[in-house]
Amino acid sequence: MKIEVRLLVFDDEGGVTPLDKNRFDKAVEQQEPLAEYAGRCIKLGGAMVDAGQRPLAILEYFGQYVYFDSAGLVDEEKLNQSALFSDKVAEEGYRNEFIWVPNSQERAKIAAALH
């Protein structure tokens, strides 16, 4: 199994744009900004995939709101908050303002963008 994470940015009109995970990781690690997202919050969706299978096997879908500072680096404090209690997202009534669960239409968009 070759597990990879694939990322997509959802725009306000429902479109999706791939986001290179290496670039995103550098913005998270405060090494290199993503200037196109400076000062914004993006709706980031994606999937964990088994890239060793053809067709690509999607193992899990996820969604997160990611905040960027004015330079385009990921806001570390808000990113840490998004990870807190992420295991509780499936519990009824639990809300985390930084996490969203892709619905069936959003999962279909993610799947289509990955294939």
MARRONU-495756 format. One record per residue (C-alpha): residue number from 1; residue in three letters; chain; x, y, z. Coordinates in steps of 0.02 Angstrom, whole numbers. Layout:
BEGIN
<pt NUM Ala A <X Y Z>>
...
! end
This chain:
BEGIN
<pt 1 Met A <0 0 0>>
<pt 2 Lys A <65 173 -46>>
<pt 3 Ile A <-34 296 61>>
<pt 4 Glu A <-37 477 4>>
<pt 5 Val A <-137 631 52>>
<pt 6 Arg A <-214 731 -89>>
<pt 7 Leu A <-278 908 -59>>
<pt 8 Leu A <-408 1017 -146>>
<pt 9 Val A <-467 1194 -114>>
<pt 10 Phe A <-656 1219 -127>>
<pt 11 Asp A <-705 1391 -191>>
<pt 12 Asp A <-864 1486 -148>>
<pt 13 Glu A <-948 1425 -307>>
<pt 14 Gly A <-915 1242 -266>>
<pt 15 Gly A <-769 1218 -385>>
<pt 16 Val A <-613 1126 -332>>
<pt 17 Thr A <-430 1164 -366>>
<pt 18 Pro A <-289 1044 -324>>
<pt 19 Leu A <-163 1104 -194>>
<pt 20 Asp A <11 1031 -195>>
<pt 21 Lys A <37 946 -26>>
<pt 22 Asn A <222 990 -22>>
<pt 23 Arg A <183 1176 -45>>
<pt 24 Phe A <48 1166 89>>
<pt 25 Asp A <166 1077 209>>
<pt 26 Lys A <296 1215 186>>
<pt 27 Ala A <164 1346 229>>
<pt 28 Val A <115 1245 383>>
<pt 29 Glu A <297 1232 436>>
<pt 30 Gln A <316 1421 413>>
<pt 31 Gln A <450 1394 280>>
<pt 32 Glu A <368 1457 121>>
<pt 33 Pro A <206 1556 104>>
<pt 34 Leu A <61 1521 -11>>
<pt 35 Ala A <41 1703 -63>>
<pt 36 Glu A <-120 1669 -158>>
<pt 37 Tyr A <-206 1630 8>>
<pt 38 Ala A <-130 1771 112>>
<pt 39 Gly A <-254 1839 239>>
<pt 40 Arg A <-387 1713 191>>
<pt 41 Cys A <-475 1561 259>>
<pt 42 Ile A <-492 1419 135>>
<pt 43 Lys A <-605 1269 133>>
<pt 44 Leu A <-481 1128 112>>
<pt 45 Gly A <-543 955 67>>
<pt 46 Gly A <-454 799 21>>
<pt 47 Ala A <-428 616 37>>
<pt 48 Met A <-307 485 97>>
<pt 49 Val A <-277 371 -50>>
<pt 50 Asp A <-189 210 -92>>
<pt 51 Ala A <-88 275 -238>>
<pt 52 Gly A <-22 100 -272>>
<pt 53 Gln A <-191 43 -339>>
<pt 54 Arg A <-264 78 -510>>
<pt 55 Pro A <-388 152 -513>>
<pt 56 Leu A <-336 257 -363>>
<pt 57 Ala A <-418 191 -204>>
<pt 58 Ile A <-491 323 -89>>
<pt 59 Leu A <-475 267 92>>
<pt 60 Glu A <-542 419 184>>
<pt 61 Tyr A <-613 592 147>>
<pt 62 Phe A <-584 745 257>>
<pt 63 Gly A <-618 931 266>>
<pt 64 Gln A <-541 1075 360>>
<pt 65 Tyr A <-547 1264 363>>
<pt 66 Val A <-369 1331 354>>
<pt 67 Tyr A <-324 1508 400>>
<pt 68 Phe A <-176 1600 325>>
<pt 69 Asp A <-89 1752 396>>
<pt 70 Ser A <-53 1909 296>>
<pt 71 Ala A <107 1832 226>>
<pt 72 Gly A <21 1672 166>>
<pt 73 Leu A <84 1557 304>>
<pt 74 Val A <-37 1442 393>>
<pt 75 Asp A <-97 1513 559>>
<pt 76 Glu A <-16 1391 681>>
<pt 77 Glu A <-133 1425 827>>
<pt 78 Lys A <-290 1396 725>>
<pt 79 Leu A <-214 1242 644>>
<pt 80 Asn A <-178 1171 817>>
<pt 81 Gln A <-357 1208 869>>
<pt 82 Ser A <-421 1113 718>>
<pt 83 Ala A <-326 958 774>>
<pt 84 Leu A <-392 963 952>>
<pt 85 Phe A <-530 838 978>>
<pt 86 Ser A <-532 793 792>>
<pt 87 Asp A <-572 615 848>>
<pt 88 Lys A <-740 680 914>>
<pt 89 Val A <-800 749 746>>
<pt 90 Ala A <-909 596 715>>
<pt 91 Glu A <-996 613 883>>
<pt 92 Glu A <-1173 677 872>>
<pt 93 Gly A <-1188 860 914>>
<pt 94 Tyr A <-1000 893 918>>
<pt 95 Arg A <-942 1046 822>>
<pt 96 Asn A <-767 1103 783>>
<pt 97 Glu A <-767 1268 688>>
<pt 98 Phe A <-610 1215 594>>
<pt 99 Ile A <-672 1047 531>>
<pt 100 Trp A <-806 1004 403>>
<pt 101 Val A <-861 833 346>>
<pt 102 Pro A <-880 818 157>>
<pt 103 Asn A <-1056 769 106>>
<pt 104 Ser A <-1091 649 -37>>
<pt 105 Gln A <-1083 787 -170>>
<pt 106 Glu A <-918 852 -102>>
<pt 107 Arg A <-847 675 -92>>
<pt 108 Ala A <-897 651 -275>>
<pt 109 Lys A <-806 812 -322>>
<pt 110 Ile A <-651 755 -228>>
<pt 111 Ala A <-657 584 -311>>
<pt 112 Ala A <-680 659 -484>>
<pt 113 Ala A <-535 780 -459>>
<pt 114 Leu A <-420 639 -403>>
<pt 115 His A <-454 524 -551>>
! end
